[in-house]
Amino acid sequence: MKKLSIALMPVLLAGCASSATPNYDARFGDAVREARQRMTINQDAGKNADPVAGMDGKAARDAAVLYQKTFTAPPPVVNVINIGGGVGSK
């Protein structure tokens, strides 16, 4: 029993080990937030109440319908590997 408790002691003490990484966690995500901020052209765009000028409703709907129709049937398969003949051989 004593040998078993000595063998299990490192396993039990491992549960008491601290896994906190305060040096890493304090600045976690700063690079992503900075990159997102640099990619934003107009940071106050959400405050603009003017509607977006562009396509009218019918043209936008037609474009969306045409886009969705491109996914109804897969494109035809093209055989690009032609090894050793088939064309001009008898």
SULTA-V764840 format. One record per pair of residues at least 24 apart in sequence whose C-alpha atoms are under 6 Angstrom apart, sorted by the first residue. I is the first residue (numbers start at 1). GAP is how many residues later the second one is. D is the distance in whole Angstrom. If there is no record, write none. Layout:
i: {I I}
gap: {GAP GAP}
d: {D D}
This chain:
none
